[in-house]
Amino acid sequence: MNQYTNAVQTNDLTRHFGEFVAVDRVNFYIPKGEIFGLLGPNGAGKTTTIRMLCGIIKPTNGSGTVLGYDIRKESEAIKKRIGYMSQRFSLYDDLTALENIHFYAAVYGVPAGERKRRVDDLIDQAGLRGYEKELTHNLSGAWRQRLALACAIAHKPPMLFLDEATAGVDPVSRREFWDLIYQMAGEGISILATTHYMDEAEYCNTIGMMYQSQLVALASPDRLKDELPGTLIQITCSDPLRAEQIADQVSGVIDSAIHGVRLHVAIRDEKVLPQLKKALAQAEIKIFDMETILPSLEDVFISMVEERLQKQVNQASGG
């Protein structure tokens, strides 16, 4: 049996497509039984990272292991021991839910004598009891998601990859799906999940934030929020877009960003508040509410991206 300390380990993992750098020197590890979230916008390099780890494509440079197996040399061994689920849900619409699970259990090599019991267990684990005889194309997105998860873990893999698996599913169903993921992590399954939903990162033990093919942050959700510099202020006002432009010109404002109909402003300290209020008043922007709030992971990500963009501007201008 292959011995390993971390379910996943990467070392300067890099992938080029011609001149385009899709993944640039990415380093992280996932201990056994932990949930690792790989966050970032579409095109950041998350899916390419997963495809390398699953043995689907080889890295251009760097290295990595999954369950102790080398992603370059032992991709077939990796594929047999992992579960994979993407937002596309690789299901057969003309089969029932039960038939889909039976099919994947057979494909993954679950012994015939154990298959019926395993399928029954999966029906219960995924909460599909009562829906197992429904044709898959008749199932809603949330139930299809549960079915796809059951198929992905039919062979009891010790490692599960979820690639944007909750995309297009309503918030309540996403939360219920993550409850299932928590249960599996509690059973010792290691999980890597990519997502662009920042709220989902709260479910992860560790988060890697990707932007422009690079890993720009790596820590627990709480630590990332604690490390956001300054104090975060939430402002409800008459013109958030213009207020953002005004706030960015105030000395002591680190950055600002619009969140829905409100404005989030990170300031160096609370001594900046009088200047901020004065600048907004001079611009005839009415403030309806202003309060100090705890940062969200979205605040953290926006702050990191803006800092990175500013560095790129400074480098381009020779500053």
N, C-alpha and C positions, 0 to 999 in steps of 0.2 A: 504494500500500500504506500502511495506517495505521501511523504511527510512534508508539512509546510507550516510556517508560523502565520503568515498573512495569506488571506484568500486571494488577494490581488496585490501585486507589487510592480511599479513601473520605474524605469530609470531613463530620463531624458527621452521619453517616447515621442517620436516625430514621424509625420507622414506628409510627403509632398505629392501633389498631382501636377506634374509638369513643373512650371514655375510657381504654382500656387502652394503655399504652406498651409495645410489644413489643420495640423496639430504640431505645435512647436515646443519641444523639450518639456514634456509634462511629467511631473513626478508626484506620486501619491501611493498610499497603501491602504488596504482594507483588512483589518483584523477579522478573524473568524467570528461569525454571528453578528456583525455590525451592518448598519445601513449607511451607505455612502451616497450622498447626493451630488450629482454633477450638474451644476446650474449654469445657465447662460442663454442668450438670445439664439434664435435660429441662425445657423451658419458659424457658430462660435467654435465648432470642432467636437462637440459632444458625441454625435453619432459615429464619426470617424474613429474616435477613441474607443468606443464600444466595439466597433467592427474589428479593430486590431486585437482587442482583448479576447474576442470570441474566436479568433483564428480565421476570420473571413478574408481579411487583407493583411499583408505583412507591413511592418513599419519600415520607413525609409532609413531611419536611424534610431538608435536607442534600443531598449529591450524591455521585457516584461514577463511576468509569470502569472498564471491563474491556477489556483489550487496546486501550486508547486510545479506546474508544467510550463515549459518555455513556449511563448506565443509564436516564435519563429519556427522552432523545430518540432513541436509536439501539438500542433493545432488540432489534429484528429482526436487526440486524447482529451483535449479541452472540450471539444464539441460534444463528446459523449457524456460529459459530467456537469454540464451547465444547462440552465433553463434560460430561454430568451423570449421576450415578449415586446412587441413594438406597437405603435399606435395603429398600425394597419390590421392587427388581429388576423393572423393567418389561419382562418377557419374555413370549413367547407359549408357554404350556405344551404346546400341541398341535403345535408345530413342533420339529424337531430343533435341536441347538445350531448346526449349520451353517446351517440355514435361517433361524434368528434373526439370525445375523450377516449373511447375505446380504440379509435384509430391511432391517436398519438401515443397511447400506452403501448400499442403494438410496435409502432415505428421506433420508439425509444427502448424497445427490448424488455419491457416488463414481462416476466414469465407468464405463460398462459394460465397456469394454475393459480397465480396471484392476481391476475388482471381484474377479475370481477370485484374482488374485495377492494382493490386499490381504486377502481373507478367509483364504487359506492362511497368510499371515504372522500374522494375528491368532490363528488356531488354535494356532500354535506359540508366539507370545508369551505367550498366556494359559495355556499348558500343557494345552490341551484335546485334543491329539492322542490318538486312541483313544476319545474321548468325543463326537466331532463328529456321529455319526449317532444318538446317544441322544436320545429325546424329552426335552424340557426338564423335564417334570414328574417324570421318573425320576431326575434328577440330585440329588445331595445339596446342602445349603445352600452348602457351600464351592465346589462346581463351578458352581452357579448364579451365585455371586458372581463367579467368574472369567469366566463367559459374559457377565454383565451389564457387566463392565469392558470386554471385547472389543467389545461392541456400542456402548458409550459413546465409544470412541475409533476407531470404524470410519473416520471422515473425517479422522483425524490432527489433532485440535484442538490448538492451542497452549496451551489453558487447560482444566483439568479440575476439576470440582466434585464432591466426594464427601460426600454428606450422610448421616452415620451409616451408611456403606456396610458396616461390619464388624459391625453389631449382630446378635446372635444366632448368630454364627459362632464355632466353637471357637478357643481361643488359638493352636494350631499353624497353623490355616488363616489366622488373622488375620496371623500373622507372615509366612507365605508370600505373602499378599496385599500386604503392605507391601514385600516384596522386589520385587514387580512395580512398585509405585509408585516405588520408588527408581530402578529401571531407566528409567522414563519421565522422571523428573526429570533423570536423567543425559543424556537425549536432548534436553533443553531445554524440556520441557513444564512449565508452571507449575501448581501444584496447591493448592487450598484444600480441606481436609478437616475436617469437623465430627465430633466424637466426645465421648462421655462416659467413654471408657476413658482414664484418665490415663496408663497405660503406653504408649499409642500416641503420645503427644506426644513421646516420646523420639526418634521418627523425623523430627520436624519441624525445619526450620531456625529457625523462629520460632513462638511460641505466643501466642495471644490468649485470655485466660481471661475468660469471660462469666458474669455472675451478675446476676439481676434486671434483665435487659435492657441492662446496661452492661458495657463492657470494663474489667475491674478490674486487669488486668496484661497487659503486652506486652513480651516479651523472648525470648531463646533459652532452651531448657530449663536449661542449665548456669547461666546468669545468674540465672534465677528461683530456683534452689536455693541459689546462693551468697548471695543477698540475704535469705534467710530469717533473721530475727534470732535471736541466741542460739545455744545448743547443743541438739541434739536427743538425747533419751534414750529408749531402748526398754526397757520393763519387762515382764517375764513374772511374773505374780503370781496369787494365789489368787482375787481378786475384782476384775477390771479395771474394771467399772462403778463400784463404790464407790471404787476407787483413783483414778479420774478425778475424782470429786467431791471427794475429799480433796486431790488435787494442785492443783486449781484454787484452793484456799484458802491455799496456801503462798506466802509472799512471795518474789518472784523467779521464779515460774512464769509464763511468757508465755501459754501455752495448752496444752491437752492434748486428745487424741482417741484413741478406740479404733480399732485396726487389727486386725481379726480377733480373735484371743484375746490380743493384746498391747496395751499402752498406750504411746502416743508422747507424751512430755512435752517441750515446748520451754522451756528455762530460760535466765535471763539470762546466767549463767556457772556454772562448776562449783562455786563456793562455795555454791550453793543445794542441792547434793546431800545434805549431812548433814541439813538441815532437812526435805527431802523424805523421806528414809529414816526419820527420826524420826517424822514425821507418819503415815506408812503403818504403822510398827510400833505406834504408839499406838492405831491403829484395828484392830490385830490382823490386818493384811493381810500374808500371807507373800510375800516377794519371792524368786522362784526364780532370776531372772537380771535384771541391769541393765547396759546397755552404751550407749556413745555410738555413734550411727549417722549416716550421711549422709542428708539429707532426700530424700524422693521428691517428685514433682510433686503427689501427693495431699496430702502434708504442707503444701506451699506453698499449695495451693488452700484447704484447711481453715483454715489460719492467716489467709488474706486474708478469707475469708468471716466468720470469727469477729470479726476486727477491724472489718469493715464493720458487722456486727450490733451490736457494742458501741457504735460511733459513733451508730447509729440510736437505741439505747436512751438514750444520753447526751443526744442532741438532743431526744428526746421528753420527757425529764425536766428539760430546761432546763439540763443540765450542760455 
